[in-house]
């Protein structure tokens, strides 16, 4: 079960992404991962999910961040593609 705090963090991070980051990140960092710490508004770009999360944890060890894959609907895709 997802906690209320996690839902709040995700919601705030998505707003930051849509309002402040999407246009710039999608033109310069498509397919990378961005971890957004919503209380500070800071974001951390990595080539991998883990890289972005570790950068966010280093800067904000007591906070959780939300990860978005730049230019995608989800950070991680599960399953197979059917052609």
LOMITOR-368901 format. One record per residue (C-alpha): residue in one letter; x, y, z. Coordinates in steps of 0.001 Angstrom, whole numbers, plus 500000, padded with zeros to 6 digits. Layout:
aXYZ ...
# end
This chain:
x500000500000500000 x501243503474499136 x501345505978501992 x499605509350501896 x503008511003502181 x504249509176499065 x501133510198497152 x501662513821498210 x505331513749497171 x504422512279493784 x501696514856493195 x503945517801494053 x506798516437491941 x504532515944488926 x503374519563489166 x506989520765489304 x507835518617486285 x504874519853484243 x505141523534485173 x508900524081485395 x510919521228483950 x509195519361481119 x510032521607478166 x513702522059479039 x514373518477480135 x512601516871477187 x514617518948474721 x517972518268476423 x517721515067478486 x515134512792476829 x515217509182478086 x517216510095481211 x515765509932484719 x514973512915486924 x514464512612490682 x512496515572492005 x512567516540495682 x509345518536495871 x509875520498499086 x513021522200497785 x512130521955494089 x515589520576493386 x515963517932490721 x518690515443489880 x519270513972486429 x520846510573485908 x521393508107483108 x519773505454485304 x516968505393487835 x519449504562490607 x521831507351489627 x519123509998489924 x517831508609493239 x521309508425494766 x522015512046493813 x518739513141495418 x519443511112498581 x522922512580498861 x521538516118498734 x518422515395500836 x519042512275502962 x515911512731505074 x513494513342502187 x511963511165499533 x511928512129495906 x509850511090492929 x511462509798489738 x510210510477486237 x511743509176483021 x512109512241480845 x509768512065477859 x507876508969479038 x504613508259480834 x506334506026483412 x509811505776484906 x509899502010484403 x508029499912481860 x507080496370482870 x506020493709480424 x506560493138476753 x505760495043473602 x503332493336471241 x503660494208467565 
# end
